[in-house]
Amino acid sequence: MNFHIREDLYVAGRTEDGQQYTASMYYVAAEWTDGRRWAHGTTFRGCNVMTDEEGYQHFADVREHALNQARTLLASIEDPDATPGQLDHSFNWNEMPAAYGSAAHSDEEMIGWEKSLTF
């Protein structure tokens, strides 16, 4: 099993011009050798949103701080005394789609699971 930090994007709000402001967020993921993946439920947003007295949103870049928080969480999860191949379920883990092209991805159950997702 391999633990690592992943980065995804999210819409943090709208600019004064009404455009969506996209920012980064970080989280810890676990991946088995067969491609099955799990994401930790704690995410760290790389943007602070402030609203001024006129109601406009302003965005502060805090990616480095968020990434450091994710690194701290990763270090706490990577326990050298843990049983190999086992997740500590006292943490909040959410199943993710399997890695594309992996053995887990090609399983009929995984394909059916992906088809059941609505985007």
Secondary structure, DSSP 8 states (H G I E B T S, - for coil): -EEEEEEEEEEEEE-TTS-EEEEEEEEEEEE-TTS-EEEES--EESEEEEE-TTS-EEEEE-HHHHHHHHHHHHHHH--TTS-TT---TTS-EEEE---TTSHHHHSHHHHHHHHH---
